[in-house]
Amino acid sequence: MNSIVILGNGAFPTEPYPLFLLDQAEGVVCCDGAIEKWLEHDASARPLAIVGDLDSVPAQFKEQFASVLVPVTEQEHNDQTKALAWVLENHPEVSEIVFLGATGLREDHTIGNLGLLMDYPRQFNLGERKLSMVSDFGTAFVVTDSSDLHLGEGRRISLFSADNSLRVCSEGLEWPLDEVVFDAWWKATLNRTSAPIVSLHFNHPSTLLVMVD
């Protein structure tokens, strides 16, 4: 299995691109009560697993999907992280993981899940696997060293880092990052691509969250 969607219990996607990713996924892992939203969208939905403390899974679905329930009661990690850990353990061959339904509804969950996306390269041995978080409003992903991003010209882009020692020189952005100190969230937001390829040159390996729409 090359690609897996992890479906969160946030805002269920309605736009064509994230729905395409969901409908064409080779496998879908639901975070707790997200199974209910998926079944409303597709009554024939069959998850690889339903992962979490299962407190928001209706009783009828617990019975219907008993064979794929994965109860994880520890509270050190949220359901998104538990689902990712399950995927990496049970499908180590996966090359691409897309998070859907990870944002929206609650701002604190949105910020937390995006922060976790930035932390996963440190938390897990991801190797060459691609992780992204897609919503109706854009796509987020992480780069951990100097990279060329083939994004297309004229796209809105924001970049975030929790590493205030990171310096990034850029090409292909309307406002270059060369003088940016990442000591506040807003420092590299609301930019725009000015070329088809954005080149980022890190002064040392680190984590940079990229959000584009």
ZAMARGU-4260 file (C-alpha; in steps of 0.2 Angstrom, whole numbers, plus 5000, padded with zeros to 4 digits):
<rodrens>
0) 5000/5000/5000 | 5008/5016/4994 | 4997/5029/5001 | 4986/5031/5016 | 4974/5044/5022
5) 4972/5048/5040 | 4955/5056/5043 | 4953/5067/5058 | 4937/5072/5067 | 4939/5091/5062
10) 4930/5099/5047 | 4926/5086/5035 | 4932/5091/5017 | 4920/5098/5004 | 4931/5104/4990
15) 4935/5093/4975 | 4954/5090/4979 | 4953/5084/4997 | 4938/5073/4993 | 4947/5066/4978
20) 4962/5061/4990 | 4949/5053/5001 | 4939/5044/4988 | 4954/5038/4979 | 4964/5033/4994
25) 4971/5015/4995 | 4967/5015/5013 | 4959/5026/5026 | 4963/5026/5045 | 4950/5036/5055
30) 4954/5045/5071 | 4940/5040/5083 | 4923/5048/5078 | 4929/5053/5061 | 4921/5037/5055
35) 4904/5044/5057 | 4908/5059/5046 | 4915/5048/5033 | 4900/5036/5033 | 4889/5051/5030
40) 4899/5055/5015 | 4901/5037/5009 | 4890/5024/5016 | 4901/5010/5009 | 4916/5017/5018
45) 4928/5003/5025 | 4942/5009/5036 | 4959/5000/5039 | 4957/5005/5057 | 4948/5016/5069
50) 4962/5023/5081 | 4960/5032/5098 | 4951/5031/5114 | 4935/5028/5105 | 4925/5039/5116
55) 4917/5048/5101 | 4913/5032/5091 | 4894/5028/5091 | 4890/5011/5098 | 4883/5005/5082
60) 4899/5008/5073 | 4909/5000/5087 | 4899/4985/5084 | 4900/4986/5065 | 4918/4989/5064
65) 4924/4979/5079 | 4937/4970/5069 | 4946/4986/5065 | 4945/4995/5082 | 4962/5000/5089
70) 4959/5007/5107 | 4973/5017/5113 | 4969/5025/5130 | 4985/5034/5134 | 4983/5053/5134
75) 5001/5058/5131 | 4997/5059/5112 | 4982/5064/5102 | 4972/5053/5091 | 4981/5060/5075
80) 4998/5055/5082 | 4991/5038/5088 | 4984/5035/5070 | 5001/5039/5062 | 5010/5028/5074
85) 4998/5014/5069 | 5001/5017/5051 | 5020/5017/5052 | 5020/5001/5063 | 5007/4991/5052
90) 5011/4998/5035 | 5029/5002/5035 | 5029/5001/5016 | 5018/5016/5014 | 5027/5030/5005
95) 5014/5044/5007 | 5002/5049/5021 | 4989/5063/5019 | 4980/5070/5034 | 4962/5076/5031
100) 4950/5083/5043 | 4964/5088/5054 | 4959/5107/5055 | 4944/5117/5057 | 4930/5118/5070
105) 4942/5122/5084 | 4957/5134/5082 | 4966/5125/5096 | 4965/5108/5088 | 4971/5116/5071
110) 4986/5124/5079 | 4990/5109/5088 | 4989/5097/5073 | 4999/5109/5062 | 5012/5110/5076
115) 5012/5091/5077 | 5015/5089/5058 | 5030/5100/5060 | 5036/5089/5075 | 5033/5072/5066
120) 5050/5071/5057 | 5059/5072/5074 | 5046/5061/5083 | 5046/5047/5070 | 5058/5038/5058
125) 5049/5044/5042 | 5063/5041/5030 | 5058/5046/5013 | 5039/5046/5017 | 5029/5061/5012
130) 5017/5068/5024 | 5005/5082/5021 | 4989/5090/5028 | 4976/5095/5016 | 4960/5105/5019
135) 4947/5114/5009 | 4959/5129/5010 | 4976/5123/5006 | 4990/5110/5009 | 5003/5110/5023
140) 5019/5100/5023 | 5036/5101/5031 | 5054/5102/5024 | 5069/5098/5035 | 5083/5105/5025
145) 5087/5115/5009 | 5074/5111/4996 | 5067/5115/4979 | 5048/5116/4980 | 5039/5114/4963
150) 5024/5125/4968 | 5019/5135/4953 | 5020/5154/4951 | 5007/5165/4960 | 5002/5154/4974
155) 5000/5161/4992 | 5012/5154/5004 | 5016/5155/5022 | 5031/5147/5032 | 5033/5144/5050
160) 5047/5137/5061 | 5050/5135/5080 | 5069/5136/5078 | 5074/5154/5080 | 5092/5149/5075
165) 5086/5144/5058 | 5090/5156/5043 | 5083/5153/5026 | 5089/5161/5010 | 5076/5160/4997
170) 5073/5161/4978 | 5056/5162/4970 | 5047/5171/4983 | 5040/5189/4981 | 5047/5193/4998
175) 5063/5184/5001 | 5066/5175/5018 | 5085/5180/5019 | 5083/5192/5034 | 5069/5183/5043
180) 5072/5178/5061 | 5059/5164/5065 | 5055/5171/5083 | 5037/5174/5080 | 5024/5165/5070
185) 5019/5179/5058 | 5037/5183/5052 | 5036/5173/5036 | 5017/5173/5032 | 5007/5180/5018
190) 5020/5178/5005 | 5018/5173/4987 | 5028/5163/4974 | 5035/5173/4961 | 5042/5158/4951
195) 5037/5140/4947 | 5051/5134/4958 | 5054/5140/4976 | 5072/5137/4982 | 5075/5137/5001
200) 5093/5136/5007 | 5095/5132/5026 | 5109/5136/5037 | 5107/5120/5046 | 5094/5105/5045
205) 5079/5110/5055 | 5060/5109/5052 | 5050/5122/5042 | 5031/5121/5040 | 5025/5126/5023
210) 5007/5131/5019 | 5001/5134/5002 | 4984/5137/4993
</rodrens>
